[in-house]
Amino acid sequence: MSSCSLFKKKGGGSGERSATTGWEYNNPDNGGFEYKSGYEQAAGPGLVYVQGGTFTMGRVEQDVMFNWNNTPRRVTVASFYMDETEVRNVDWREYLHWIERVYPDDKKEFQKALPDTLVWREELSYNEPYLENYLRHPAFSDYPVVGVSWVQASNYCKWRTDRVNEQILIDNGILTLDAAQQGQEVFTTESYYAGLYKGVDGKSPIEDLSKESGNRRVKQSDGILLPRYRLPTEAEWEFAALGLQGNTKGELLTERRIYPWNGHHLRYGNDDKKNRGKIRANFTRSRGDLMGLAGHLNDGFDITGPVTQVGSNDLGLYGMAGNVNEWVYDVYRPLSSMDVSEFQPIRGNVYTQYRKDADGNLQRDEHGRLVKDTVANYVNFNDGDYQSRIILGDDWTTTDNKKKGSNSMYPGDPAGNVKPRIDDHVRVYKGGSWKDRPYWLSPGSRRYTNENSSTDDIGFRCAMTHLGDPDNIDN
């Protein structure tokens, strides 16, 4: 990382001075306060930069499902990074390999990360070959991983953050690769920042300018380690899928999009003579046609396909329509578009803080991760408080309230045994898949399922926040 070159050795400062005190930065003779200007964030492995902006989020075509759950609304998203492709089977196998190596005696942790290969099993379909081969056979290495739940995808993002940041420290000589780390003494970004991960010093440690001698660990203010990988928000995903930057003239949007490309056609047109006539995405065309006629296949794949099988959108992102649906961060609510903020809209904020013992020390679990406690949960914001209740009072089953309409919220179930399909554990997924019709390829469409469920047509990709000036990126 170029940031390391900004550290000065003892015997002189950087030449820059504080505008408020006049003291020289990075000078060990006056206390060694360190400051580095001109920060440029480097893209993490696999990521593509997406400059933020305003756009109309929501439905762009007829609501044929009559869900009325994605009313168009203008919002703004900040700049961020998005994976160029969906996470592949080979990426997930690397994840499993690491868990098995670092936690050899923790079979539960390994089992928790395994995709559910049984998602391929269907009563009246011969899908056993995919159940047996899809995850591990090299023929499918570059295909998107499926059978992973929202919870598993989120855990993968955390693991990826730590592995990328650990490698950055190793590449810069600050740490030495410790292949023997196990259990609680495993590198995590948070435990390293907190001083709980010791590790093995590298050949180029950072000198501590505030002391006569000695080195120090990397701090957040150094800008060396990257922000965390995470699932994209629904707004970020939709913004990136549309890729409208190619359809602007100044601040004028010249053409809205139904799909991640211009026009309503599902094949390449005359604007791309090399691919003219080819299908633009992996989806199901009409009833029972998943791949086309033998000798003239349309998308070329019976199930999923390699993550770069078709061209990218204007941002360089592959597979933003078809192949597999993709998890996003948001908790599902039908009327989210009417509730969420105009800037960085999201549904599902849960605020946490680090757990400390009686002496104020941070606590770690058996896997080296800092333990967090929830201090505020806004998943249910305005879902049932006094401001949003249709009826008055605490009990909707009272005699007075029954007179307002039906005798029960769920007719035929006065005891309340029927559970709603929408609760705090349902998450949004988007993008359409190999088994979906074209309607679901539109970035404005949205569906939901339980965060612990998995299917043969839902995968995911990671995102990362961009820090600072939207134009200040390290190419």
Secondary structure as GFF3:
##gff-version 3
##sequence-region A 1 475
A	DSSP	three_ten_helix	2	6	.	.	.	ID=ss1
A	DSSP	three_ten_helix	28	30	.	.	.	ID=ss2
A	DSSP	beta_strand	41	42	.	.	.	ID=ss3
A	DSSP	beta_strand	47	50	.	.	.	ID=ss4
A	DSSP	beta_strand	53	57	.	.	.	ID=ss5
A	DSSP	beta_strand	73	77	.	.	.	ID=ss6
A	DSSP	beta_strand	80	83	.	.	.	ID=ss7
A	DSSP	alpha_helix	89	102	.	.	.	ID=ss8
A	DSSP	alpha_helix	107	113	.	.	.	ID=ss9
A	DSSP	three_ten_helix	117	120	.	.	.	ID=ss10
A	DSSP	alpha_helix	128	133	.	.	.	ID=ss11
A	DSSP	three_ten_helix	138	140	.	.	.	ID=ss12
A	DSSP	alpha_helix	150	171	.	.	.	ID=ss13
A	DSSP	beta_strand	175	176	.	.	.	ID=ss14
A	DSSP	three_ten_helix	183	185	.	.	.	ID=ss15
A	DSSP	alpha_helix	189	193	.	.	.	ID=ss16
A	DSSP	beta_strand	200	201	.	.	.	ID=ss17
A	DSSP	beta_strand	206	207	.	.	.	ID=ss18
A	DSSP	beta_strand	215	216	.	.	.	ID=ss19
A	DSSP	three_ten_helix	220	222	.	.	.	ID=ss20
A	DSSP	beta_strand	229	230	.	.	.	ID=ss21
A	DSSP	alpha_helix	234	242	.	.	.	ID=ss22
A	DSSP	three_ten_helix	244	247	.	.	.	ID=ss23
A	DSSP	beta_strand	248	249	.	.	.	ID=ss24
A	DSSP	beta_strand	252	253	.	.	.	ID=ss25
A	DSSP	beta_strand	292	293	.	.	.	ID=ss26
A	DSSP	beta_strand	296	297	.	.	.	ID=ss27
A	DSSP	beta_strand	325	331	.	.	.	ID=ss28
A	DSSP	alpha_helix	336	339	.	.	.	ID=ss29
A	DSSP	beta_strand	350	354	.	.	.	ID=ss30
A	DSSP	beta_strand	372	377	.	.	.	ID=ss31
A	DSSP	alpha_helix	399	402	.	.	.	ID=ss32
A	DSSP	beta_strand	426	430	.	.	.	ID=ss33
A	DSSP	three_ten_helix	438	441	.	.	.	ID=ss34
A	DSSP	beta_strand	447	450	.	.	.	ID=ss35
A	DSSP	beta_strand	458	459	.	.	.	ID=ss36
A	DSSP	beta_strand	463	465	.	.	.	ID=ss37
A	DSSP	beta_strand	473	474	.	.	.	ID=ss38
###
